[in-house]
Amino acid sequence: MSKKYLGKLTEYQDQGGEGAIDWCLFIPELHGKSDCLQPVQRGDRLKIFEKDGRVIFDGIVEPDFESVYEFARENWAKMNMDPKKFPGVSTWTQKGLHFRDWSKFFFDGLKAELTKSK
Protein backbone atom coordinates (compact mmCIF):
# COMPACT_ATOMS: atom_id res chain seq x y z
CA MET A 1 0.00 0.00 0.00
CA SER A 2 1.31 3.46 -0.93
CA LYS A 3 1.92 6.04 1.76
CA LYS A 4 0.49 9.51 1.30
CA TYR A 5 2.04 12.57 2.96
CA LEU A 6 0.96 16.21 3.24
CA GLY A 7 3.50 18.93 3.83
CA LYS A 8 5.62 21.66 2.27
CA LEU A 9 8.09 21.28 -0.54
CA THR A 10 11.70 22.02 0.29
CA GLU A 11 15.16 21.49 -1.10
CA TYR A 12 17.80 19.63 0.84
CA GLN A 13 21.51 20.07 0.33
CA ASP A 14 23.88 17.88 2.27
CA GLN A 15 26.80 19.63 3.90
CA GLY A 16 27.20 23.33 3.13
CA GLY A 17 25.40 23.46 -0.17
CA GLU A 18 28.18 22.08 -2.33
CA GLY A 19 26.39 18.78 -2.88
CA ALA A 20 23.47 17.90 -5.09
CA ILE A 21 20.03 19.33 -4.41
CA ASP A 22 17.46 16.78 -3.33
CA TRP A 23 13.79 17.66 -3.75
CA CYS A 24 11.81 16.77 -0.62
CA LEU A 25 8.52 17.13 1.18
CA PHE A 26 8.78 18.39 4.76
CA ILE A 27 6.09 16.98 7.04
CA PRO A 28 5.67 19.37 10.00
CA GLU A 29 3.93 16.79 12.25
CA LEU A 30 7.03 14.59 12.02
CA HIS A 31 9.51 17.39 12.80
CA GLY A 32 12.41 15.95 14.76
CA LYS A 33 11.84 12.42 13.48
CA SER A 34 13.98 10.72 10.86
CA ASP A 35 11.16 10.57 8.30
CA CYS A 36 10.12 14.25 8.49
CA LEU A 37 11.79 14.76 5.07
CA GLN A 38 10.42 12.53 2.34
CA PRO A 39 12.40 12.54 -0.91
CA VAL A 40 10.47 13.16 -4.12
CA GLN A 41 11.47 10.26 -6.38
CA ARG A 42 10.78 8.73 -9.77
CA GLY A 43 7.33 7.14 -9.89
CA ASP A 44 5.91 9.06 -6.92
CA ARG A 45 2.69 11.00 -7.45
CA LEU A 46 3.04 14.67 -6.54
CA LYS A 47 0.27 17.23 -6.27
CA ILE A 48 1.42 20.84 -5.73
CA PHE A 49 -0.85 23.63 -4.52
CA GLU A 50 -0.50 27.35 -5.23
CA LYS A 51 -0.85 29.63 -2.19
CA ASP A 52 -4.53 30.21 -3.05
CA GLY A 53 -5.19 26.43 -2.99
CA ARG A 54 -5.26 25.86 -6.76
CA VAL A 55 -3.53 22.70 -7.98
CA ILE A 56 -0.64 23.77 -10.21
CA PHE A 57 0.95 20.36 -10.72
CA ASP A 58 -0.52 16.88 -10.40
CA GLY A 59 1.40 14.02 -11.90
CA ILE A 60 3.86 11.18 -11.68
CA VAL A 61 7.44 12.26 -11.02
CA GLU A 62 9.70 11.73 -14.04
CA PRO A 63 13.20 13.12 -13.40
CA ASP A 64 14.95 14.87 -16.28
CA PHE A 65 18.67 15.30 -15.67
CA GLU A 66 19.72 16.26 -19.19
CA SER A 67 17.84 19.57 -19.39
CA VAL A 68 19.38 20.64 -16.06
CA TYR A 69 22.85 19.87 -17.43
CA GLU A 70 22.05 21.98 -20.49
CA PHE A 71 20.73 24.84 -18.32
CA ALA A 72 23.88 24.73 -16.17
CA ARG A 73 26.24 24.59 -19.14
CA GLU A 74 24.59 27.63 -20.75
CA ASN A 75 24.64 29.72 -17.57
CA TRP A 76 28.09 28.72 -16.41
CA ALA A 77 29.53 29.49 -19.84
CA LYS A 78 28.17 33.05 -19.51
CA MET A 79 30.02 33.36 -16.18
CA ASN A 80 33.21 31.67 -17.44
CA MET A 81 32.79 28.89 -14.88
CA ASP A 82 33.78 25.24 -15.20
CA PRO A 83 30.74 22.97 -14.58
CA LYS A 84 33.04 20.09 -13.55
CA LYS A 85 33.80 21.98 -10.34
CA PHE A 86 30.13 22.09 -9.24
CA PRO A 87 28.56 18.72 -8.33
CA GLY A 88 25.15 20.34 -7.71
CA VAL A 89 24.34 19.71 -11.34
CA SER A 90 23.45 16.17 -10.32
CA THR A 91 20.00 17.47 -9.45
CA TRP A 92 17.01 17.15 -11.78
CA THR A 93 13.83 18.80 -12.94
CA GLN A 94 10.45 17.28 -13.69
CA LYS A 95 10.20 16.12 -17.29
CA GLY A 96 8.44 18.85 -19.29
CA LEU A 97 9.15 21.64 -16.77
CA HIS A 98 12.01 24.12 -16.86
CA PHE A 99 14.44 23.83 -13.95
CA ARG A 100 13.60 27.41 -12.85
CA ASP A 101 9.89 26.59 -12.59
CA TRP A 102 10.36 23.22 -10.87
CA SER A 103 12.91 24.52 -8.33
CA LYS A 104 10.73 27.55 -7.53
CA PHE A 105 8.00 25.23 -6.20
CA PHE A 106 10.49 23.91 -3.64
CA PHE A 107 12.28 27.17 -2.78
CA ASP A 108 8.86 28.81 -2.26
CA GLY A 109 7.85 26.01 0.13
CA LEU A 110 4.53 25.33 -1.57
CA LYS A 111 2.06 22.91 0.01
CA ALA A 112 1.98 19.49 -1.58
CA GLU A 113 0.68 15.96 -1.33
CA LEU A 114 3.17 13.18 -2.01
CA THR A 115 2.12 9.58 -2.63
CA LYS A 116 5.14 7.29 -2.55
CA SER A 117 5.38 4.69 -5.28
CA LYS A 118 7.21 2.24 -3.01
C-alpha positions, 0 to 999 in steps of 0.5 A: 500500500502506498503512503500519502504525505501532506507537507511543504516542498523544500530542497535539501543540500547535504553539507554546506550546499556544495552537494546535489540538491534533493527535492523533498517534502517536509512533514511538519507533524514529524519534525524531529523524526527521521522521516520528516523529510520525504524525498520526491522520487521517480514514480511518486505521485506529486500534487502541488498547490498554489498559495490560493489552494489551486492545484498547479501540478498533479502528476507522476514524477519523471526526473529529467537530468539532461535539461538541467545539465544543459541549463547549467552549461549555458549559464556557467559558460556566460560566467566563465565557470567550469561545470566540472567543479560544481557537483550540484548539477546532479540534481534534476527537474520534472520532465516537461518543466524548466528547472527554474519553474520546478525549483521555484515550487520547492524554494517557495515552500509550496504545500503538496501531497506526495504519494510514494510509489514504493 
